[in-house]
Amino acid sequence: MSYLDQIKGLKFKVSKVTVDGVDFYLRELSGKARLDFEGEKDLQLRGLKMMHASLCDADGNLTEKPDDFNAFMESVPNKVLLQLVNAFSALNITGETHLKN
């Protein structure tokens, strides 16, 4: 069995974030999704777009379209955005302690 066959069965981690009674779900990104944002030179904008792209339903199915990013940014209060970005970072960044055997 190839590695590709093995990893296709893996599930993406999903994190639930509740802000002011509204539940948001964020899914960890795939390698392809990360590559899709490499062309964005502004690191803050890249992070926000990646977070927006990771929004999903409770089952991990992605729900947002890239074309909706600007409308999303205009609609979301800053305190909600900050909590989503923090949760996204925690879900997608592996600390050094997780890499040690």
C-alpha positions in Angstrom: 0.0 0.0 0.0 1.4 3.4 -1.0 1.7 6.3 1.4 -0.8 8.2 -0.7 -3.4 5.4 -0.2 -2.6 5.5 3.6 -2.9 9.3 4.0 -6.1 9.5 2.0 -7.8 7.9 5.0 -6.6 10.5 7.4 -9.1 13.1 8.7 -8.4 16.8 8.9 -8.6 18.2 12.5 -11.5 20.5 13.1 -11.6 23.1 15.9 -14.8 24.7 17.2 -14.7 28.3 18.2 -17.6 29.9 20.0 -17.8 33.7 20.1 -20.8 35.5 21.5 -22.9 32.4 21.2 -22.0 31.8 17.5 -20.2 28.6 16.6 -17.5 28.7 14.0 -15.6 25.6 12.8 -12.0 25.8 11.4 -10.3 22.9 9.6 -6.6 22.4 9.3 -5.2 23.2 5.9 -3.9 20.7 3.4 -0.5 21.2 1.7 -2.3 22.3 -1.5 -4.3 24.9 0.3 -1.1 26.3 1.7 0.5 26.5 -1.7 -2.6 28.3 -3.1 -1.7 31.3 -0.9 2.1 31.4 -1.5 1.6 34.2 -4.1 0.1 36.6 -1.4 3.1 38.8 -0.4 1.3 40.5 2.5 1.7 38.0 5.3 -1.2 39.4 7.4 -3.5 39.2 4.4 -2.2 35.7 3.6 -3.0 34.6 7.1 -6.5 36.0 7.0 -7.2 34.5 3.6 -6.0 31.1 4.8 -8.1 31.3 8.0 -11.2 32.2 5.8 -10.5 29.3 3.5 -10.4 26.9 6.5 -13.9 27.8 7.7 -16.0 24.6 7.5 -19.1 22.9 9.0 -18.9 20.6 12.0 -18.0 17.6 9.8 -15.0 19.4 8.3 -16.5 20.2 4.9 -15.2 23.5 3.7 -18.0 26.1 3.3 -16.4 29.4 2.1 -15.6 30.6 -1.4 -12.5 32.7 -2.0 -14.7 35.4 -3.7 -16.5 35.9 -0.4 -13.4 37.0 1.5 -14.0 40.8 1.2 -17.6 40.5 2.3 -16.6 38.2 5.2 -14.0 40.7 6.3 -16.5 43.6 6.2 -19.1 41.6 8.2 -17.0 40.1 11.0 -16.3 42.2 14.1 -12.7 42.6 15.0 -12.9 40.6 18.3 -14.5 37.7 16.5 -11.8 37.9 13.8 -9.0 37.9 16.4 -10.4 34.8 18.1 -10.7 33.0 14.8 -7.2 33.9 13.8 -5.8 32.6 17.1 -7.7 29.3 16.8 -6.6 28.9 13.2 -3.0 29.5 14.2 -3.2 26.9 17.1 -4.7 24.4 14.7 -2.3 24.8 11.8 1.1 25.6 13.5 3.0 22.7 15.0 5.2 23.7 18.0 8.7 22.3 18.4 7.5 20.1 21.3 5.2 18.3 18.9 8.0 17.5 16.6 10.3 15.8 19.1 10.2 12.0 19.5 
